[in-house]
Amino acid sequence: MRYEFRVTGRLSAAVAGAFPELDKVLAPEQTLLFGQVTDEAHLYGLLLRFQDLGLQVVEMRQLPEG
């Protein structure tokens, strides 16, 4: 499964480094992180990492495979 996470703010390289399995694209006032999520446990682990770092996830969506 591929997912996209949209978080508030432009993440620094150090903070984005906490998500080595995800690619990063900076957008105005937001950062998009996207990549392969292996299973439900991995998904919940990513969400916990966002929370632990104090990041606000404003959108999360599953991307079509392809």
mmCIF file of the N, C-alpha and C atoms, coordinates in Angstrom:
data_MODEL
# 
_entry.id   MODEL 
# 
loop_
_atom_site.group_PDB 
_atom_site.id 
_atom_site.type_symbol 
_atom_site.label_atom_id 
_atom_site.label_alt_id 
_atom_site.label_comp_id 
_atom_site.label_asym_id 
_atom_site.label_entity_id 
_atom_site.label_seq_id 
_atom_site.pdbx_PDB_ins_code 
_atom_site.Cartn_x 
_atom_site.Cartn_y 
_atom_site.Cartn_z 
_atom_site.occupancy 
_atom_site.B_iso_or_equiv 
_atom_site.pdbx_formal_charge 
_atom_site.auth_seq_id 
_atom_site.auth_comp_id 
_atom_site.auth_asym_id 
_atom_site.auth_atom_id 
_atom_site.pdbx_PDB_model_num 
ATOM 1   N N  . MET A 1 1  ? 0.845  -1.174 0.000   1.00 0.00 ? 1  MET A N  1 
ATOM 2   C CA . MET A 1 1  ? 0.000  0.000  0.000   1.00 0.00 ? 1  MET A CA 1 
ATOM 3   C C  . MET A 1 1  ? 0.891  1.238  0.000   1.00 0.00 ? 1  MET A C  1 
ATOM 4   N N  . ARG A 1 2  ? 0.516  2.221  -0.807  1.00 0.00 ? 2  ARG A N  1 
ATOM 5   C CA . ARG A 1 2  ? 1.225  3.501  -0.801  1.00 0.00 ? 2  ARG A CA 1 
ATOM 6   C C  . ARG A 1 2  ? 0.336  4.538  -0.126  1.00 0.00 ? 2  ARG A C  1 
ATOM 7   N N  . TYR A 1 3  ? 0.953  5.372  0.721   1.00 0.00 ? 3  TYR A N  1 
ATOM 8   C CA . TYR A 1 3  ? 0.214  6.407  1.433   1.00 0.00 ? 3  TYR A CA 1 
ATOM 9   C C  . TYR A 1 3  ? 0.885  7.748  1.251   1.00 0.00 ? 3  TYR A C  1 
ATOM 10  N N  . GLU A 1 4  ? 0.070  8.800  1.365   1.00 0.00 ? 4  GLU A N  1 
ATOM 11  C CA . GLU A 1 4  ? 0.563  10.169 1.394   1.00 0.00 ? 4  GLU A CA 1 
ATOM 12  C C  . GLU A 1 4  ? 0.100  10.805 2.699   1.00 0.00 ? 4  GLU A C  1 
ATOM 13  N N  . PHE A 1 5  ? 1.019  11.490 3.355   1.00 0.00 ? 5  PHE A N  1 
ATOM 14  C CA . PHE A 1 5  ? 0.721  12.206 4.591   1.00 0.00 ? 5  PHE A CA 1 
ATOM 15  C C  . PHE A 1 5  ? 1.037  13.677 4.354   1.00 0.00 ? 5  PHE A C  1 
ATOM 16  N N  . ARG A 1 6  ? 0.082  14.539 4.636   1.00 0.00 ? 6  ARG A N  1 
ATOM 17  C CA . ARG A 1 6  ? 0.275  15.985 4.501   1.00 0.00 ? 6  ARG A CA 1 
ATOM 18  C C  . ARG A 1 6  ? 0.356  16.558 5.914   1.00 0.00 ? 6  ARG A C  1 
ATOM 19  N N  . VAL A 1 7  ? 1.492  17.172 6.235   1.00 0.00 ? 7  VAL A N  1 
ATOM 20  C CA . VAL A 1 7  ? 1.684  17.717 7.578   1.00 0.00 ? 7  VAL A CA 1 
ATOM 21  C C  . VAL A 1 7  ? 1.861  19.234 7.503   1.00 0.00 ? 7  VAL A C  1 
ATOM 22  N N  . THR A 1 8  ? 1.475  19.900 8.569   1.00 0.00 ? 8  THR A N  1 
ATOM 23  C CA . THR A 1 8  ? 1.595  21.343 8.660   1.00 0.00 ? 8  THR A CA 1 
ATOM 24  C C  . THR A 1 8  ? 3.059  21.721 8.812   1.00 0.00 ? 8  THR A C  1 
ATOM 25  N N  . GLY A 1 9  ? 3.490  22.725 8.064   1.00 0.00 ? 9  GLY A N  1 
ATOM 26  C CA . GLY A 1 9  ? 4.843  23.247 8.183   1.00 0.00 ? 9  GLY A CA 1 
ATOM 27  C C  . GLY A 1 9  ? 5.809  22.570 7.215   1.00 0.00 ? 9  GLY A C  1 
ATOM 28  N N  . ARG A 1 10 ? 6.931  23.229 7.031   1.00 0.00 ? 10 ARG A N  1 
ATOM 29  C CA . ARG A 1 10 ? 7.993  22.701 6.168   1.00 0.00 ? 10 ARG A CA 1 
ATOM 30  C C  . ARG A 1 10 ? 9.008  22.001 7.069   1.00 0.00 ? 10 ARG A C  1 
ATOM 31  N N  . LEU A 1 11 ? 9.106  20.691 6.934   1.00 0.00 ? 11 LEU A N  1 
ATOM 32  C CA . LEU A 1 11 ? 9.973  19.899 7.807   1.00 0.00 ? 11 LEU A CA 1 
ATOM 33  C C  . LEU A 1 11 ? 11.440 20.113 7.471   1.00 0.00 ? 11 LEU A C  1 
ATOM 34  N N  . SER A 1 12 ? 12.238 20.212 8.495   1.00 0.00 ? 12 SER A N  1 
ATOM 35  C CA . SER A 1 12 ? 13.682 20.283 8.305   1.00 0.00 ? 12 SER A CA 1 
ATOM 36  C C  . SER A 1 12 ? 14.179 18.908 7.872   1.00 0.00 ? 12 SER A C  1 
ATOM 37  N N  . ALA A 1 13 ? 15.399 18.881 7.370   1.00 0.00 ? 13 ALA A N  1 
ATOM 38  C CA . ALA A 1 13 ? 16.007 17.603 6.968   1.00 0.00 ? 13 ALA A CA 1 
ATOM 39  C C  . ALA A 1 13 ? 16.117 16.666 8.161   1.00 0.00 ? 13 ALA A C  1 
ATOM 40  N N  . ALA A 1 14 ? 16.411 17.220 9.336   1.00 0.00 ? 14 ALA A N  1 
ATOM 41  C CA . ALA A 1 14 ? 16.549 16.384 10.535  1.00 0.00 ? 14 ALA A CA 1 
ATOM 42  C C  . ALA A 1 14 ? 15.229 15.725 10.916  1.00 0.00 ? 14 ALA A C  1 
ATOM 43  N N  . VAL A 1 15 ? 14.149 16.470 10.886  1.00 0.00 ? 15 VAL A N  1 
ATOM 44  C CA . VAL A 1 15 ? 12.840 15.904 11.243  1.00 0.00 ? 15 VAL A CA 1 
ATOM 45  C C  . VAL A 1 15 ? 12.384 14.923 10.166  1.00 0.00 ? 15 VAL A C  1 
ATOM 46  N N  . ALA A 1 16 ? 12.553 15.289 8.906   1.00 0.00 ? 16 ALA A N  1 
ATOM 47  C CA . ALA A 1 16 ? 12.184 14.385 7.816   1.00 0.00 ? 16 ALA A CA 1 
ATOM 48  C C  . ALA A 1 16 ? 12.993 13.098 7.888   1.00 0.00 ? 16 ALA A C  1 
ATOM 49  N N  . GLY A 1 17 ? 14.199 13.172 8.452   1.00 0.00 ? 17 GLY A N  1 
ATOM 50  C CA . GLY A 1 17 ? 15.039 11.989 8.608   1.00 0.00 ? 17 GLY A CA 1 
ATOM 51  C C  . GLY A 1 17 ? 14.453 10.946 9.540   1.00 0.00 ? 17 GLY A C  1 
ATOM 52  N N  . ALA A 1 18 ? 13.468 11.337 10.338  1.00 0.00 ? 18 ALA A N  1 
ATOM 53  C CA . ALA A 1 18 ? 12.789 10.382 11.220  1.00 0.00 ? 18 ALA A CA 1 
ATOM 54  C C  . ALA A 1 18 ? 11.870 9.453  10.427  1.00 0.00 ? 18 ALA A C  1 
ATOM 55  N N  . PHE A 1 19 ? 11.729 9.737  9.121   1.00 0.00 ? 19 PHE A N  1 
ATOM 56  C CA . PHE A 1 19 ? 10.860 8.940  8.247   1.00 0.00 ? 19 PHE A CA 1 
ATOM 57  C C  . PHE A 1 19 ? 11.664 8.496  7.022   1.00 0.00 ? 19 PHE A C  1 
ATOM 58  N N  . PRO A 1 20 ? 12.696 7.669  7.225   1.00 0.00 ? 20 PRO A N  1 
ATOM 59  C CA . PRO A 1 20 ? 13.570 7.303  6.106   1.00 0.00 ? 20 PRO A CA 1 
ATOM 60  C C  . PRO A 1 20 ? 12.870 6.510  5.014   1.00 0.00 ? 20 PRO A C  1 
ATOM 61  N N  . GLU A 1 21 ? 11.752 5.875  5.339   1.00 0.00 ? 21 GLU A N  1 
ATOM 62  C CA . GLU A 1 21 ? 11.039 5.073  4.345   1.00 0.00 ? 21 GLU A CA 1 
ATOM 63  C C  . GLU A 1 21 ? 10.112 5.909  3.468   1.00 0.00 ? 21 GLU A C  1 
ATOM 64  N N  . LEU A 1 22 ? 9.979  7.205  3.774   1.00 0.00 ? 22 LEU A N  1 
ATOM 65  C CA . LEU A 1 22 ? 9.077  8.065  3.023   1.00 0.00 ? 22 LEU A CA 1 
ATOM 66  C C  . LEU A 1 22 ? 9.858  9.119  2.240   1.00 0.00 ? 22 LEU A C  1 
ATOM 67  N N  . ASP A 1 23 ? 9.361  9.445  1.059   1.00 0.00 ? 23 ASP A N  1 
ATOM 68  C CA . ASP A 1 23 ? 9.907  10.548 0.269   1.00 0.00 ? 23 ASP A CA 1 
ATOM 69  C C  . ASP A 1 23 ? 9.236  11.831 0.727   1.00 0.00 ? 23 ASP A C  1 
ATOM 70  N N  . LYS A 1 24 ? 9.907  12.967 0.474   1.00 0.00 ? 24 LYS A N  1 
ATOM 71  C CA . LYS A 1 24 ? 9.426  14.245 0.979   1.00 0.00 ? 24 LYS A CA 1 
ATOM 72  C C  . LYS A 1 24 ? 9.323  15.246 -0.166  1.00 0.00 ? 24 LYS A C  1 
ATOM 73  N N  . VAL A 1 25 ? 8.236  16.020 -0.167  1.00 0.00 ? 25 VAL A N  1 
ATOM 74  C CA . VAL A 1 25 ? 8.063  17.132 -1.099  1.00 0.00 ? 25 VAL A CA 1 
ATOM 75  C C  . VAL A 1 25 ? 7.585  18.320 -0.284  1.00 0.00 ? 25 VAL A C  1 
ATOM 76  N N  . LEU A 1 26 ? 8.308  19.437 -0.374  1.00 0.00 ? 26 LEU A N  1 
ATOM 77  C CA . LEU A 1 26 ? 7.905  20.645 0.334   1.00 0.00 ? 26 LEU A CA 1 
ATOM 78  C C  . LEU A 1 26 ? 6.871  21.396 -0.486  1.00 0.00 ? 26 LEU A C  1 
ATOM 79  N N  . ALA A 1 27 ? 5.828  21.857 0.176   1.00 0.00 ? 27 ALA A N  1 
ATOM 80  C CA . ALA A 1 27 ? 4.779  22.663 -0.438  1.00 0.00 ? 27 ALA A CA 1 
ATOM 81  C C  . ALA A 1 27 ? 4.643  23.925 0.421   1.00 0.00 ? 27 ALA A C  1 
ATOM 82  N N  . PRO A 1 28 ? 3.982  24.952 -0.102  1.00 0.00 ? 28 PRO A N  1 
ATOM 83  C CA . PRO A 1 28 ? 3.804  26.151 0.720   1.00 0.00 ? 28 PRO A CA 1 
ATOM 84  C C  . PRO A 1 28 ? 3.113  25.819 2.046   1.00 0.00 ? 28 PRO A C  1 
ATOM 85  N N  . GLU A 1 29 ? 3.818  26.062 3.124   1.00 0.00 ? 29 GLU A N  1 
ATOM 86  C CA . GLU A 1 29 ? 3.299  25.890 4.489   1.00 0.00 ? 29 GLU A CA 1 
ATOM 87  C C  . GLU A 1 29 ? 2.975  24.449 4.863   1.00 0.00 ? 29 GLU A C  1 
ATOM 88  N N  . GLN A 1 30 ? 3.365  23.494 4.028   1.00 0.00 ? 30 GLN A N  1 
ATOM 89  C CA . GLN A 1 30 ? 3.120  22.080 4.330   1.00 0.00 ? 30 GLN A CA 1 
ATOM 90  C C  . GLN A 1 30 ? 4.246  21.233 3.771   1.00 0.00 ? 30 GLN A C  1 
ATOM 91  N N  . THR A 1 31 ? 4.296  19.996 4.247   1.00 0.00 ? 31 THR A N  1 
ATOM 92  C CA . THR A 1 31 ? 5.216  19.005 3.691   1.00 0.00 ? 31 THR A CA 1 
ATOM 93  C C  . THR A 1 31 ? 4.405  17.761 3.368   1.00 0.00 ? 31 THR A C  1 
ATOM 94  N N  . LEU A 1 32 ? 4.656  17.189 2.191   1.00 0.00 ? 32 LEU A N  1 
ATOM 95  C CA . LEU A 1 32 ? 4.028  15.933 1.802   1.00 0.00 ? 32 LEU A CA 1 
ATOM 96  C C  . LEU A 1 32 ? 5.055  14.826 1.964   1.00 0.00 ? 32 LEU A C  1 
ATOM 97  N N  . LEU A 1 33 ? 4.675  13.787 2.658   1.00 0.00 ? 33 LEU A N  1 
ATOM 98  C CA . LEU A 1 33 ? 5.507  12.597 2.816   1.00 0.00 ? 33 LEU A CA 1 
ATOM 99  C C  . LEU A 1 33 ? 4.731  11.445 2.206   1.00 0.00 ? 33 LEU A C  1 
ATOM 100 N N  . PHE A 1 34 ? 5.402  10.652 1.405   1.00 0.00 ? 34 PHE A N  1 
ATOM 101 C CA . PHE A 1 34 ? 4.694  9.559  0.748   1.00 0.00 ? 34 PHE A CA 1 
ATOM 102 C C  . PHE A 1 34 ? 5.626  8.385  0.531   1.00 0.00 ? 34 PHE A C  1 
ATOM 103 N N  . GLY A 1 35 ? 5.025  7.209  0.480   1.00 0.00 ? 35 GLY A N  1 
ATOM 104 C CA . GLY A 1 35 ? 5.806  6.014  0.234   1.00 0.00 ? 35 GLY A CA 1 
ATOM 105 C C  . GLY A 1 35 ? 5.041  4.757  0.574   1.00 0.00 ? 35 GLY A C  1 
ATOM 106 N N  . GLN A 1 36 ? 5.769  3.657  0.479   1.00 0.00 ? 36 GLN A N  1 
ATOM 107 C CA . GLN A 1 36 ? 5.205  2.335  0.716   1.00 0.00 ? 36 GLN A CA 1 
ATOM 108 C C  . GLN A 1 36 ? 4.998  2.103  2.212   1.00 0.00 ? 36 GLN A C  1 
ATOM 109 N N  . VAL A 1 37 ? 3.825  1.630  2.567   1.00 0.00 ? 37 VAL A N  1 
ATOM 110 C CA . VAL A 1 37 ? 3.496  1.226  3.937   1.00 0.00 ? 37 VAL A CA 1 
ATOM 111 C C  . VAL A 1 37 ? 3.226  -0.269 3.889   1.00 0.00 ? 37 VAL A C  1 
ATOM 112 N N  . THR A 1 38 ? 4.000  -1.029 4.634   1.00 0.00 ? 38 THR A N  1 
ATOM 113 C CA . THR A 1 38 ? 3.972  -2.482 4.485   1.00 0.00 ? 38 THR A CA 1 
ATOM 114 C C  . THR A 1 38 ? 2.721  -3.156 5.048   1.00 0.00 ? 38 THR A C  1 
ATOM 115 N N  . ASP A 1 39 ? 2.214  -2.629 6.156   1.00 0.00 ? 39 ASP A N  1 
ATOM 116 C CA . ASP A 1 39 ? 1.043  -3.237 6.778   1.00 0.00 ? 39 ASP A CA 1 
ATOM 117 C C  . ASP A 1 39 ? 0.432  -2.255 7.774   1.00 0.00 ? 39 ASP A C  1 
ATOM 118 N N  . GLU A 1 40 ? -0.627 -2.688 8.443   1.00 0.00 ? 40 GLU A N  1 
ATOM 119 C CA . GLU A 1 40 ? -1.327 -1.822 9.386   1.00 0.00 ? 40 GLU A CA 1 
ATOM 120 C C  . GLU A 1 40 ? -0.432 -1.406 10.553  1.00 0.00 ? 40 GLU A C  1 
ATOM 121 N N  . ALA A 1 41 ? 0.395  -2.309 11.045  1.00 0.00 ? 41 ALA A N  1 
ATOM 122 C CA . ALA A 1 41 ? 1.302  -1.975 12.147  1.00 0.00 ? 41 ALA A CA 1 
ATOM 123 C C  . ALA A 1 41 ? 2.281  -0.878 11.727  1.00 0.00 ? 41 ALA A C  1 
ATOM 124 N N  . HIS A 1 42 ? 2.781  -0.945 10.520  1.00 0.00 ? 42 HIS A N  1 
ATOM 125 C CA . HIS A 1 42 ? 3.686  0.089  9.998   1.00 0.00 ? 42 HIS A CA 1 
ATOM 126 C C  . HIS A 1 42 ? 2.957  1.428  9.915   1.00 0.00 ? 42 HIS A C  1 
ATOM 127 N N  . LEU A 1 43 ? 1.710  1.418  9.445   1.00 0.00 ? 43 LEU A N  1 
ATOM 128 C CA . LEU A 1 43 ? 0.915  2.636  9.344   1.00 0.00 ? 43 LEU A CA 1 
ATOM 129 C C  . LEU A 1 43 ? 0.742  3.285  10.716  1.00 0.00 ? 43 LEU A C  1 
ATOM 130 N N  . TYR A 1 44 ? 0.356  2.496  11.697  1.00 0.00 ? 44 TYR A N  1 
ATOM 131 C CA . TYR A 1 44 ? 0.162  3.042  13.041  1.00 0.00 ? 44 TYR A CA 1 
ATOM 132 C C  . TYR A 1 44 ? 1.486  3.498  13.647  1.00 0.00 ? 44 TYR A C  1 
ATOM 133 N N  . GLY A 1 45 ? 2.570  2.816  13.320  1.00 0.00 ? 45 GLY A N  1 
ATOM 134 C CA . GLY A 1 45 ? 3.891  3.249  13.784  1.00 0.00 ? 45 GLY A CA 1 
ATOM 135 C C  . GLY A 1 45 ? 4.265  4.605  13.211  1.00 0.00 ? 45 GLY A C  1 
ATOM 136 N N  . LEU A 1 46 ? 3.959  4.825  11.929  1.00 0.00 ? 46 LEU A N  1 
ATOM 137 C CA . LEU A 1 46 ? 4.217  6.136  11.317  1.00 0.00 ? 46 LEU A CA 1 
ATOM 138 C C  . LEU A 1 46 ? 3.392  7.218  12.008  1.00 0.00 ? 46 LEU A C  1 
ATOM 139 N N  . LEU A 1 47 ? 2.119  6.940  12.244  1.00 0.00 ? 47 LEU A N  1 
ATOM 140 C CA . LEU A 1 47 ? 1.267  7.924  12.908  1.00 0.00 ? 47 LEU A CA 1 
ATOM 141 C C  . LEU A 1 47 ? 1.770  8.254  14.304  1.00 0.00 ? 47 LEU A C  1 
ATOM 142 N N  . LEU A 1 48 ? 2.287  7.258  15.013  1.00 0.00 ? 48 LEU A N  1 
ATOM 143 C CA . LEU A 1 48 ? 2.865  7.515  16.334  1.00 0.00 ? 48 LEU A CA 1 
ATOM 144 C C  . LEU A 1 48 ? 4.118  8.372  16.240  1.00 0.00 ? 48 LEU A C  1 
ATOM 145 N N  . ARG A 1 49 ? 4.947  8.144  15.223  1.00 0.00 ? 49 ARG A N  1 
ATOM 146 C CA . ARG A 1 49 ? 6.136  8.979  15.019  1.00 0.00 ? 49 ARG A CA 1 
ATOM 147 C C  . ARG A 1 49 ? 5.747  10.428 14.765  1.00 0.00 ? 49 ARG A C  1 
ATOM 148 N N  . PHE A 1 50 ? 4.731  10.640 13.920  1.00 0.00 ? 50 PHE A N  1 
ATOM 149 C CA . PHE A 1 50 ? 4.248  12.002 13.691  1.00 0.00 ? 50 PHE A CA 1 
ATOM 150 C C  . PHE A 1 50 ? 3.832  12.643 15.012  1.00 0.00 ? 50 PHE A C  1 
ATOM 151 N N  . GLN A 1 51 ? 3.078  11.903 15.802  1.00 0.00 ? 51 GLN A N  1 
ATOM 152 C CA . GLN A 1 51 ? 2.595  12.415 17.076  1.00 0.00 ? 51 GLN A CA 1 
ATOM 153 C C  . GLN A 1 51 ? 3.751  12.693 18.034  1.00 0.00 ? 51 GLN A C  1 
ATOM 154 N N  . ASP A 1 52 ? 4.685  11.767 18.143  1.00 0.00 ? 52 ASP A N  1 
ATOM 155 C CA . ASP A 1 52 ? 5.818  11.937 19.053  1.00 0.00 ? 52 ASP A CA 1 
ATOM 156 C C  . ASP A 1 52 ? 6.666  13.161 18.709  1.00 0.00 ? 52 ASP A C  1 
ATOM 157 N N  . LEU A 1 53 ? 6.718  13.500 17.422  1.00 0.00 ? 53 LEU A N  1 
ATOM 158 C CA . LEU A 1 53 ? 7.484  14.666 16.986  1.00 0.00 ? 53 LEU A CA 1 
ATOM 159 C C  . LEU A 1 53 ? 6.654  15.952 17.011  1.00 0.00 ? 53 LEU A C  1 
ATOM 160 N N  . GLY A 1 54 ? 5.402  15.853 17.443  1.00 0.00 ? 54 GLY A N  1 
ATOM 161 C CA . GLY A 1 54 ? 4.543  17.024 17.536  1.00 0.00 ? 54 GLY A CA 1 
ATOM 162 C C  . GLY A 1 54 ? 4.079  17.554 16.192  1.00 0.00 ? 54 GLY A C  1 
ATOM 163 N N  . LEU A 1 55 ? 4.045  16.678 15.193  1.00 0.00 ? 55 LEU A N  1 
ATOM 164 C CA . LEU A 1 55 ? 3.633  17.089 13.851  1.00 0.00 ? 55 LEU A CA 1 
ATOM 165 C C  . LEU A 1 55 ? 2.130  16.928 13.693  1.00 0.00 ? 55 LEU A C  1 
ATOM 166 N N  . GLN A 1 56 ? 1.513  17.891 13.029  1.00 0.00 ? 56 GLN A N  1 
ATOM 167 C CA . GLN A 1 56 ? 0.079  17.835 12.790  1.00 0.00 ? 56 GLN A CA 1 
ATOM 168 C C  . GLN A 1 56 ? -0.178 17.274 11.395  1.00 0.00 ? 56 GLN A C  1 
ATOM 169 N N  . VAL A 1 57 ? -0.756 16.084 11.345  1.00 0.00 ? 57 VAL A N  1 
ATOM 170 C CA . VAL A 1 57 ? -1.148 15.470 10.070  1.00 0.00 ? 57 VAL A CA 1 
ATOM 171 C C  . VAL A 1 57 ? -2.515 16.039 9.711   1.00 0.00 ? 57 VAL A C  1 
ATOM 172 N N  . VAL A 1 58 ? -2.576 16.787 8.606   1.00 0.00 ? 58 VAL A N  1 
ATOM 173 C CA . VAL A 1 58 ? -3.832 17.397 8.193   1.00 0.00 ? 58 VAL A CA 1 
ATOM 174 C C  . VAL A 1 58 ? -4.572 16.555 7.160   1.00 0.00 ? 58 VAL A C  1 
ATOM 175 N N  . GLU A 1 59 ? -3.842 15.639 6.528   1.00 0.00 ? 59 GLU A N  1 
ATOM 176 C CA . GLU A 1 59 ? -4.477 14.739 5.565   1.00 0.00 ? 59 GLU A CA 1 
ATOM 177 C C  . GLU A 1 59 ? -3.640 13.483 5.422   1.00 0.00 ? 59 GLU A C  1 
ATOM 178 N N  . MET A 1 60 ? -4.320 12.360 5.307   1.00 0.00 ? 60 MET A N  1 
ATOM 179 C CA . MET A 1 60 ? -3.672 11.085 5.069   1.00 0.00 ? 60 MET A CA 1 
ATOM 180 C C  . MET A 1 60 ? -4.542 10.354 4.056   1.00 0.00 ? 60 MET A C  1 
ATOM 181 N N  . ARG A 1 61 ? -3.912 9.820  3.027   1.00 0.00 ? 61 ARG A N  1 
ATOM 182 C CA . ARG A 1 61 ? -4.715 9.082  2.042   1.00 0.00 ? 61 ARG A CA 1 
ATOM 183 C C  . ARG A 1 61 ? -3.914 7.965  1.433   1.00 0.00 ? 61 ARG A C  1 
ATOM 184 N N  . GLN A 1 62 ? -4.635 6.904  1.082   1.00 0.00 ? 62 GLN A N  1 
ATOM 185 C CA . GLN A 1 62 ? -4.008 5.786  0.395   1.00 0.00 ? 62 GLN A CA 1 
ATOM 186 C C  . GLN A 1 62 ? -3.934 6.142  -1.091  1.00 0.00 ? 62 GLN A C  1 
ATOM 187 N N  . LEU A 1 63 ? -2.765 5.929  -1.678  1.00 0.00 ? 63 LEU A N  1 
ATOM 188 C CA . LEU A 1 63 ? -2.541 6.220  -3.095  1.00 0.00 ? 63 LEU A CA 1 
ATOM 189 C C  . LEU A 1 63 ? -2.788 4.973  -3.921  1.00 0.00 ? 63 LEU A C  1 
ATOM 190 N N  . PRO A 1 64 ? -3.218 5.146  -5.157  1.00 0.00 ? 64 PRO A N  1 
ATOM 191 C CA . PRO A 1 64 ? -3.386 3.986  -6.029  1.00 0.00 ? 64 PRO A CA 1 
ATOM 192 C C  . PRO A 1 64 ? -2.033 3.337  -6.323  1.00 0.00 ? 64 PRO A C  1 
ATOM 193 N N  . GLU A 1 65 ? -2.017 2.040  -6.417  1.00 0.00 ? 65 GLU A N  1 
ATOM 194 C CA . GLU A 1 65 ? -0.793 1.320  -6.777  1.00 0.00 ? 65 GLU A CA 1 
ATOM 195 C C  . GLU A 1 65 ? -0.509 1.566  -8.244  1.00 0.00 ? 65 GLU A C  1 
ATOM 196 N N  . GLY A 1 66 ? 0.762  1.635  -8.568  1.00 0.00 ? 66 GLY A N  1 
ATOM 197 C CA . GLY A 1 66 ? 1.039  1.823  -9.977  1.00 0.00 ? 66 GLY A CA 1 
ATOM 198 C C  . GLY A 1 66 ? 2.372  2.282  -10.187 1.00 0.00 ? 66 GLY A C  1 
# 
